[in-house]
Amino acid sequence: MAHSRAVFLMVLVTLMWSIAGVVTRHLQTADSFEVTFWRSAFTLLALSVALSAMRGLAWWRDVRRARWPLWASGVCWAVMFTAFMVAITLTTVANVLITLAIGPLVTALFARILLHHRLPHRTWVAIALAGVGIAWMFGREMQLGTGALGGIAVALAVPLAGAANWTLLQHIAHGSGDPDEPVHDMLPAVWIGAVLSSLTTLPLAWPLRASGHDLALLALLGVLQLSIPCLLVVWLTRVLPGPEIALLALLEVIFGVTWAWLGAGEAPGRPALIGGTLVLAALVGNELLALRGRRALALPAHG
């Protein structure tokens, strides 16, 4: 796949991810752990159907015989699924998404230390600029008080688990040294994450009180907001490096805050708008410089 097409698909992934906050704000009776359980349960159902259609019933056998990377990635997905939804019911959408946006910094650090990746200077500059934007927004949101801090603390688990997951997927996709563990075999890890998240949150969600209205919205989240984009992002690790995936994922901050503003009345303040502009500038600048570099390398081959 061409790099530009992979970038487009990753932007589409972030757009689908970003609807969680605004949809959650329209729930009627379900609380935090029940919200998390139902979204994970619907994700589990959707992934079971999708993986069976893509790979036949043989993928069940693959899961039973899976090696440690698949289960490790599954645990990471479970932490991400659970912590995100719990956090978004404890604090504002902006708080959660701003916290998630430290993902590129953590991912780059993991990739540098564990995989010995040398990152382009443009990526470091982009991450630094995005970090300034995140710090600008984060500092303002910290003034909301201890109620906000609880949600932020839970949300911190998402970028940490995400960075570990992207690094592991990169290890499998590029030079793990194990030919029996190709990247497409990591797709069931998303399913394992949904299983673990559902089993973990069900006792905490009981008794279940979600209305039919809530179940419809949570089914939408399980299929459109989680199952489809998570399968896509695992596939995209074959084309895009982990730090670049994490950097593009920052678009979820822009999209998510915008949806919450337009669809639920959670208007961001001036600091969030300024910080978001810096994040977007970092993303666009990094991709434009990358495109320019690839075209410069391609010119001698066609000259």
C-alpha positions as CSV (number, residue, x, y, z in Angstrom):
1,M,0.0,0.0,0.0
2,A,1.2,3.5,-0.8
3,H,2.2,5.6,2.2
4,S,-0.2,8.3,1.3
5,R,-3.1,5.9,1.2
6,A,-2.1,4.4,4.5
7,V,-2.1,7.9,6.0
8,F,-5.6,8.6,4.6
9,L,-6.8,5.3,6.2
10,M,-5.2,6.2,9.5
11,V,-7.0,9.6,9.5
12,L,-10.3,7.7,8.8
13,V,-9.5,5.5,11.8
14,T,-9.1,8.5,14.1
15,L,-12.4,10.0,12.8
16,M,-14.2,6.8,13.8
17,W,-12.4,6.6,17.1
18,S,-13.4,10.2,17.9
19,I,-17.2,9.7,18.1
20,A,-17.0,7.9,21.5
21,G,-17.2,11.0,23.6
22,V,-20.2,12.6,21.9
23,V,-22.1,9.3,21.7
24,T,-21.5,8.6,25.4
25,R,-22.9,12.0,26.4
26,H,-26.3,10.9,24.9
27,L,-26.6,7.8,27.1
28,Q,-29.6,7.7,29.5
29,T,-29.1,5.1,32.2
30,A,-25.9,3.2,31.7
31,D,-23.0,4.2,34.1
32,S,-19.2,3.9,33.6
33,F,-18.6,0.2,34.0
34,E,-21.8,-0.8,32.3
35,V,-20.9,1.5,29.4
36,T,-17.5,-0.2,29.2
37,F,-18.9,-3.7,29.4
38,W,-21.5,-3.2,26.6
39,R,-19.2,-1.5,24.2
40,S,-16.6,-4.3,24.7
41,A,-19.3,-7.0,24.4
42,F,-20.6,-5.5,21.1
43,T,-17.0,-5.2,19.9
44,L,-16.5,-8.9,20.8
45,L,-19.6,-9.9,18.8
46,A,-18.6,-7.7,15.8
47,L,-15.0,-9.0,15.8
48,S,-16.2,-12.6,16.0
49,V,-18.3,-12.1,12.9
50,A,-15.6,-10.1,11.0
51,L,-12.7,-12.5,11.7
52,S,-14.8,-15.5,10.9
53,A,-15.7,-13.9,7.5
54,M,-12.1,-12.9,6.8
55,R,-10.3,-16.0,7.8
56,G,-12.9,-18.8,8.3
57,L,-13.3,-20.8,11.5
58,A,-9.5,-21.6,11.4
59,W,-8.8,-18.4,13.4
60,W,-10.4,-19.9,16.5
61,R,-7.7,-22.6,16.3
62,D,-5.1,-19.9,15.8
63,V,-6.2,-18.2,19.0
64,R,-6.0,-21.5,21.0
65,R,-2.4,-22.0,19.8
66,A,-1.4,-18.4,19.9
67,R,2.1,-17.4,21.2
68,W,2.8,-14.8,23.8
69,P,2.8,-11.7,21.5
70,L,-0.8,-12.2,20.6
71,W,-1.9,-12.4,24.3
72,A,0.4,-9.5,25.3
73,S,-1.2,-7.4,22.6
74,G,-4.6,-8.5,23.7
75,V,-3.9,-7.4,27.3
76,C,-2.9,-4.0,25.9
77,W,-6.1,-3.7,23.9
78,A,-8.1,-4.6,27.0
79,V,-6.5,-1.9,29.0
80,M,-7.1,0.6,26.3
81,F,-10.7,-0.4,25.8
82,T,-11.5,-0.3,29.5
83,A,-9.6,2.7,30.7
84,F,-10.8,4.9,27.9
85,M,-14.5,4.4,28.5
86,V,-14.2,4.6,32.3
87,A,-12.2,7.8,32.0
88,I,-14.7,9.4,29.6
89,T,-17.5,8.9,32.1
90,L,-15.5,10.5,34.9
91,T,-14.3,13.7,33.2
92,T,-14.7,15.8,30.0
93,V,-14.0,14.5,26.5
94,A,-11.3,17.1,26.1
95,N,-9.6,16.0,29.3
96,V,-9.5,12.4,28.2
97,L,-8.3,13.1,24.6
98,I,-5.7,15.5,25.8
99,T,-4.3,12.9,28.1
100,L,-4.3,10.3,25.3
101,A,-2.3,12.7,23.1
102,I,0.9,12.0,25.0
103,G,0.9,8.7,23.1
104,P,3.4,9.8,20.5
105,L,6.0,10.8,23.1
106,V,5.7,7.5,24.9
107,T,5.6,5.5,21.7
108,A,8.7,7.2,20.4
109,L,10.5,6.5,23.6
110,F,9.5,2.8,23.6
111,A,10.5,2.5,20.0
112,R,13.9,4.1,20.6
113,I,14.7,2.1,23.7
114,L,13.2,-1.3,22.8
115,L,13.5,-1.4,19.1
116,H,16.5,1.0,18.6
117,H,14.6,3.0,16.0
118,R,16.2,6.2,14.8
119,L,13.5,8.7,14.4
120,P,13.8,11.5,11.7
121,H,14.4,14.9,13.1
122,R,11.1,16.1,11.6
123,T,9.2,13.5,13.8
124,W,11.0,14.7,16.9
125,V,10.2,18.3,16.0
126,A,6.5,17.4,15.3
127,I,6.2,15.5,18.6
128,A,7.8,18.5,20.5
129,L,5.4,20.9,18.8
130,A,2.4,18.6,19.6
131,G,3.7,18.4,23.1
132,V,3.6,22.1,23.5
133,G,0.0,22.1,22.3
134,I,-1.0,19.3,24.7
135,A,0.8,21.0,27.6
136,W,-1.1,24.2,26.8
137,M,-4.5,22.5,27.0
138,F,-3.6,20.1,29.8
139,G,-2.5,23.0,32.1
140,R,-5.8,24.6,31.7
141,E,-7.8,21.5,32.2
142,M,-5.9,20.7,35.4
143,Q,-7.6,23.7,37.0
144,L,-10.9,21.8,36.9
145,G,-10.1,20.2,40.3
146,T,-9.8,16.7,41.8
147,G,-12.9,15.4,40.0
148,A,-11.1,15.9,36.7
149,L,-7.9,14.5,38.0
150,G,-9.5,11.1,38.7
151,G,-10.6,10.8,35.1
152,I,-7.2,12.0,33.9
153,A,-5.4,9.4,36.1
154,V,-7.5,6.6,34.6
155,A,-7.0,7.9,31.0
156,L,-3.2,7.8,31.5
157,A,-3.4,4.0,31.2
158,V,-4.5,4.3,27.6
159,P,-1.3,6.0,26.0
160,L,0.9,3.7,28.1
161,A,-0.8,0.5,26.9
162,G,-1.1,2.0,23.4
163,A,2.6,2.7,23.2
164,A,3.4,-0.8,24.4
165,N,1.0,-2.3,21.8
166,W,2.3,-0.2,18.8
167,T,5.9,-1.2,19.7
168,L,5.0,-4.9,20.0
169,L,3.1,-4.8,16.6
170,Q,6.1,-3.1,15.0
171,H,8.4,-5.8,16.4
172,I,6.2,-8.5,14.9
173,A,5.7,-6.6,11.6
174,H,9.4,-5.7,11.0
175,G,12.0,-8.1,12.1
176,S,10.7,-10.1,15.0
177,G,12.8,-13.0,13.7
178,D,9.8,-15.3,14.0
179,P,8.4,-16.2,10.5
180,D,5.5,-18.0,12.2
181,E,4.1,-14.8,13.7
182,P,3.2,-12.5,10.8
183,V,1.3,-9.3,11.5
184,H,-2.0,-10.5,10.2
185,D,-2.0,-13.1,12.9
186,M,-2.1,-10.2,15.4
187,L,-5.6,-9.3,14.3
188,P,-7.2,-11.7,16.9
189,A,-5.4,-9.7,19.6
190,V,-8.2,-7.1,19.3
191,W,-10.7,-9.9,19.9
192,I,-8.8,-11.1,22.9
193,G,-8.8,-7.5,24.2
194,A,-12.6,-7.3,23.9
195,V,-13.0,-10.6,25.7
196,L,-10.8,-9.5,28.6
197,S,-12.4,-6.1,28.9
198,S,-15.9,-7.7,28.9
199,L,-15.1,-10.3,31.5
200,T,-13.3,-7.7,33.7
201,T,-16.1,-5.1,33.7
202,L,-19.2,-7.4,33.8
203,P,-19.0,-8.0,37.7
204,L,-18.6,-4.3,38.2
205,A,-21.4,-3.4,35.8
206,W,-23.9,-5.8,37.4
207,P,-26.9,-5.3,37.6
208,L,-27.3,-4.2,34.0
209,R,-29.6,-1.2,33.6
210,A,-29.0,0.1,30.1
211,S,-32.1,1.1,28.2
212,G,-32.8,0.1,24.6
213,H,-31.7,3.6,23.5
214,D,-28.4,3.1,25.3
215,L,-27.8,-0.4,23.9
216,A,-28.3,1.0,20.3
217,L,-25.7,3.7,20.9
218,L,-23.3,1.3,22.6
219,A,-23.7,-1.2,19.7
220,L,-22.8,1.7,17.4
221,L,-19.6,2.3,19.4
222,G,-18.7,-1.4,19.5
223,V,-18.9,-1.8,15.7
224,L,-18.1,1.5,14.1
225,Q,-16.0,3.2,16.8
226,L,-14.0,0.3,17.9
227,S,-14.1,-3.0,15.9
228,I,-13.5,-1.6,12.4
229,P,-10.8,1.0,13.2
230,C,-8.9,-1.3,15.5
231,L,-8.7,-4.0,12.8
232,L,-7.6,-1.3,10.3
233,V,-4.9,0.1,12.6
234,V,-3.4,-3.4,13.2
235,W,-3.2,-3.8,9.4
236,L,-1.7,-0.4,8.9
237,T,1.3,-1.3,11.1
238,R,2.7,-3.0,8.1
239,V,3.0,0.3,6.3
240,L,3.3,3.1,9.0
241,P,5.9,3.1,11.8
242,G,4.6,3.1,15.4
243,P,5.5,6.7,16.2
244,E,3.9,8.0,13.0
245,I,0.7,6.0,13.8
246,A,0.7,7.5,17.3
247,L,1.3,11.0,15.9
248,L,-1.6,10.7,13.4
249,A,-3.8,9.4,16.2
250,L,-3.5,12.9,17.7
251,L,-6.2,13.9,15.2
252,E,-8.6,12.1,17.5
253,V,-8.1,15.1,19.9
254,I,-9.2,17.6,17.3
255,F,-12.1,15.5,16.0
256,G,-13.3,14.3,19.4
257,V,-13.3,17.7,21.0
258,T,-15.2,19.1,17.9
259,W,-17.8,16.4,18.1
260,A,-18.4,17.0,21.8
261,W,-18.6,20.7,21.2
262,L,-21.1,20.4,18.3
263,G,-23.1,17.4,19.5
264,A,-23.1,17.6,23.3
265,G,-22.4,21.3,24.2
266,E,-18.9,20.7,25.7
267,A,-17.4,23.8,24.2
268,P,-13.6,23.9,24.5
269,G,-12.0,27.1,25.8
270,R,-9.4,29.3,24.1
271,P,-6.5,27.2,25.5
272,A,-7.9,24.1,23.9
273,L,-8.4,25.8,20.6
274,I,-4.9,27.2,20.6
275,G,-3.4,23.9,21.7
276,G,-5.4,22.0,19.2
277,T,-4.1,24.3,16.4
278,L,-0.5,23.5,17.4
279,V,-1.2,19.7,17.4
280,L,-2.8,20.0,13.9
281,A,0.1,22.1,12.7
282,A,2.6,19.4,13.9
283,L,0.7,16.6,12.1
284,V,0.4,18.5,8.8
285,G,4.0,19.6,8.9
286,N,5.3,16.2,9.6
287,E,3.4,14.6,6.8
288,L,4.3,17.3,4.3
289,L,8.0,17.0,5.1
290,A,7.8,13.2,4.8
291,L,6.1,13.5,1.4
292,R,8.7,16.0,0.2
293,G,11.5,13.6,1.4
294,R,10.0,10.6,-0.4
295,R,9.6,12.6,-3.6
296,A,13.2,13.8,-3.4
297,L,14.4,10.2,-3.1
298,A,12.3,9.1,-6.0
299,L,13.6,11.7,-8.4
300,P,17.0,10.1,-9.1
301,A,15.3,6.8,-9.9
302,H,13.2,8.4,-12.6
303,G,15.8,10.9,-13.9
